[in-house]
Amino acid sequence: MTKAQRDIIIFAAFCLAVLATPLLLQGNYLLNVFVFIGINTMLAVALNLLLGFAGQISLGHAAFFGLGAYISGILTTRYAIEPWMAMVAAALCVGVIAFIIGFPILKLKGHYLAMATLGFGIIVYIIFNETVDWTGGPSGMSGIPNLALGPLIFDSDMTNYYLIWVFTLLTMLLSINLADSRIGRALRAIHDSEVAARVMGVNVRLLKVQIFTVSALISALAGSLYAHTMTFIAPASFGFNFSVELVTMVIIGGLGSIYGSFLGAAILTLLPEFLRVFHDFDIIIYGLLLIVMTMFMPGGLIGGFEALAAAIKRRKEA
């Protein structure tokens, strides 16, 4: 069996599991949790393209998520633009913003890049809070319409589940194909050594900006879906803490692994449900998780599973 055939079988099995999940869940609460897992998976996959494949850290991806949500919300509530068109407009606007700021920001490396993206995220968060006439300020924005396809309105947990997961599966499929393409190999080369990538003829600066833009565009799309699914948004959902959560999801799942992004998103979405008593210390818990994973399992859970499977195989052969 070739790698391509194995990848097709794995993805098909994953799709079947996603489609069958609502049949196994009892109650709308769990279904709503899996809606959030889908949104967070999109965000984790988007960040993994930048962090896991290209090796460019970002602590401001929650800003792109928020921009997608607010632009879509403003266009539909204030200008009565059709929600699907608002989603496209929001994604394009955020993509243009990411492309413009990507050229100066991605000249930086390491912790300087992290601080620059963090600064961008803080600026956007302040704008969300201060532009009360547009965003509603700290009180948030309500009345955002649900998405609809003809007579089908996505206004229930079941319909929202399938809506979100269709977009999530398409995002994962796009990312898997991108990772296995020439562009994916160029991104890995940049991750390993930018100098070596340049020697091999890769336009490093342009490719970094392009993957930064694609990552931001996917995050904006997730933001629009979040806005039209929840019908209410507030700045608190798009702050620095959430950017840290996204980085934690990627590292726990596994850098450079699309399925690891899903695993990390699922764990970090379900974890707060079990740690509500430690709500005020959630950022500390995420920090401890990051430390433990980087020290004892740097390849994330997916990398750990692969290492365990390889060890078992070697033992059997011996």
N, C-alpha and C positions, 0 to 999 in steps of 0.2 A: 504493500500500500504506500503510495507516494504521500509526501507532506501535504500537498494540495487536497488530495482526497481525504486525508485525516482531518484537515482543518474544516472541510465542508461537513463532514459527519459530526464533528464536535459542535459546530455552530448550529446545525440543524437540530441536534439533541438539545442544545441550550434554548433554542426558539420553542421547541415543543414543551420544555419544562416551564418556560415563561407563560405560554398560552394555557397550560394546565393548572398553574398555580391558583387562580381564583376558585377553581373547583375544589381545592383542598383547604381553602381558608374558610373559617367560620366567623362571620361578623364583619361589619364595614370597617371597624377600627384597624384590623390587620391589613385589610385591602388598602386602606389609606396609607399605612406605613410603607407598603410596597410601592405605592405611587411615589413617595418620597425617595425610596431606594432607586427607582428608575431615574428620577431627576438628578440625584446625586451621582449615579453611574455615568450619566452624560457629562457632568462636570468633571468627574474624576478621569474619564477617558480623554476629555479635552486637555486637562492639565498634564496628563501622562504623555500626550504627544509632545508637549513642550519640555517637560521635566525628565520623563523617562527615556525618550528617544533622542531629543536634541540636547539634553543636559542643561537646559536653561531654567533656572528656578524663578518662580513667580509667587509673590505673596499678596497679589492684588487681584486674583481671578474672581473673587467675590464681586468686585466692581463691575466687571463685564457682565456677570450674572444679573446684578442689579440694574445696570443700564438697559439690558434687554427687557427686563420686567417693567421698568418705569417708562421707557419709550413706547412700548406696546400699550401699556395702561393709559398713558396720556393721549396717544393717538385715538384710541377707541372711546375713551370717556369724554374727552374735550372736543374732538373733531369728528366723532362718529364714523371713523374709518373702520371698514370691515376687519374683524380680528385676524383673519389669515393674511390680509395685506399688511396689517400693522406688524405682524410677526416678521414678515419679509423685510419691511422697512427698518425695523429695529435691528435685525441681524446685519443688514447692509450698513447701517449707521455705525454700529459697534465695530464692524469689520474695518471701516474707513478710519475710525478713531485709533484702533489697534495698529493699523498699517502706518499711520502718521507718527504715533509715539514710539513705534517699534524701532525705527531707525536710530534715534538718539539713545533710547534706553538699552537696546541690545548691543551697543558698543561696550557696555560695562560687563564685568564678569564677576562671578562668585557673590560674595556678600554685598558688593556694591550694586549688583543687579537686583538682589533681593530687596535692598533698601529703596531702590528707585521704584520698583513695582509696589512696594509697601506704601511709599509716599503717594503714588497714583491712587491706590485704593482708599487711602485716608481722605484725599482731596474729593474723590467722588462721593464718599460717605458723608462728608460735610455738606456737599452740594445737595444731596438728598434731604438732609435735615434742615437746611437753611432756605431752600426755595419752596416755601410753604404754599405759595399760590399755585405752583405747578405740581408738586409732589405730595402736598398735605403735611410736609414736615414730619416731626417725630410721631404724629398721630397716624400717619400712613394714608394710603389711597384705597378707597373702596368703590364698589359698583362696577368693577371691571367685568365685561361680559364673558360668558363661556364661549368656547369654540363650538361650531356646528357644521355639519355636513348635510345640507338639505334639511329633512325633517329630524335628523339625528342630532340631538344637542348633548354635548359632553358635560353633563351637570350632575352625574352620580359617581360614586366611587368605582363602580364596575366600568362604566364608559371611560372615565378618566384613566383607569388602570391600563386599558388597551390603547388609548390614545398616547399616553406617555411612553409605554413600552414599545410601541411601533417606532416612535422616533428614537428611542434608546437603542433598539436592535439595529436600525439603519445607521446610527452613529457608530456602533461597534463594528458593523460590517465594513463601513467606509474606512475606519481606522485600521482594521485588520488588513484590508487590501493595501492601504497606504504603507503600513509597516513592512509588507512583503514586496513592495515595489522598489524601483530604483531610488525614488525619493526617500523611502524608509531606510535604505542602505546608506544614503548620503547623510541622513540625520544621525544614524549610529556612528558614522565616521566623525561627524562634528562632535558628538558626545565623547568619543575616545580621544580625539586630538584635532583641534581646528587647523593647526599647521599642516598636519598630514592630509586633511580633507582638501585644503587649498592646493597642495601639491598634486593631488589627484584630479584637480580641475573643478572642484565644487565651489560654487559661488556662495561662500559661507554666510556673508552678511545678508544677502537677499533671501537665502533659504531660511535663515533664522527668523527674519521678519515675516516671511510667508507662513511658516508654521505657527508663529505667534498670532498672526491674523486668523488663521483657521481655528486655532484653539479658542480665541476670543469669540469668533462667530458662533461656534458650537455652544459656548457658555451663554451667549446672548439668546440663542434659540431656546436653551433650557430655561432661561429667565422668563421669556415670553410664555412658555408653556406653564411655568409656575404661576405667573400672574393670572392667566386665563383659567387655570384650574382652581386656584385658591380664591380668586375674585377679590382678594385684598392683599396689599403689600405694604411693608413698612421698612424703614432704613435698618432696623435692628437685624433683619435677616441677611444683610449684605455687608456686614462689618468685618473687621480684621479677624475676629474669632472664627468666622466661617472660612476665611482664606486658610487659616491654620488647619481647620478640619479637612479641607480639600487636600492639602499637602500630606496630612496624616493618612487619609484614605489611600493615596497613591503609594506611599512608602509601605504601609501595612500590606496592601494587596501585592505589590511588587512593581518596581520601576521597569518600564518597558513591556508590561504585560496588560493586554486589554481585558482579559478575564480577571486578572488581578485587580483591575480598577473596579469591576463589579463586586468582587469579594470585599475589598476595602470599603466601598460605599455601603454594602449591606451591613458589615460589622459596625461601622461608625454611625449608621442610621439607627440600628437596633440597640446599640450600646446605651444611648441616653434613656431609653425606655426602662433599662434596668438600673440606671444610676441617677434617677430623679432626686434621690435624697442628697446627692453630691452636686446638685445643680450649680452652686456657686463656685465649685472647684473643677468644673468640666475642662477648662483650658489646661489645668495642671495635669489632669488625667491624660489628656491628649499628648502633652509634652512628655510624660513618663512613657507612654506607648511608643512615641518616636524614639526615645533613648533606648528602650529595650529592644526594639526592632532593629535599629541601626547597629547595636552592639552584638546581638546574638543571632539575628536573622537578616543580614543586610540585603538579601535578595527578596525580602518580603515573604508572605505566606506561599505564593506560587513558587518562588525560588526554593523555599524550604521543602515543599512537597516534591519538587523535581529532584532535589538533592537526596531526599529520603528514598524516592523510587529508584534512583541510580545506585544508591548504597545497597538496597535490597537485591537489585539485579546483579550487582557484582558479587554479593554474598552467594546467590544461587549459582552463579557461574563457577565460583570457587569451590 
